[in-house]
């Protein structure tokens, strides 16, 4: 997941701290200056790579989340412990 985000929103490395803001991470180096297609491509690539296809609504309501909270939600989805429309 980190590598996908770094690739598409142009972070120089794929290393993020657990308490980093998801919003800052997904918006890239130039926070709020990333183009919307880059953001969408990053999420689409993550969905495909993690087999989250058809669960795009998963990304809704992530405002205010930390990176570790997003990772925990992804893990729950992959384990089938959460509805796709969270």
Secondary structure, DSSP 8 states (H G I E B T S, - for coil): -HHHHHHHHT-SSS---TTSBHHHHHH-TTTT-S-HHHHHHHHHHHHHHTT-TT-GGGGTT-TT-BHHHHHHHHHHHHTT-S-TT-
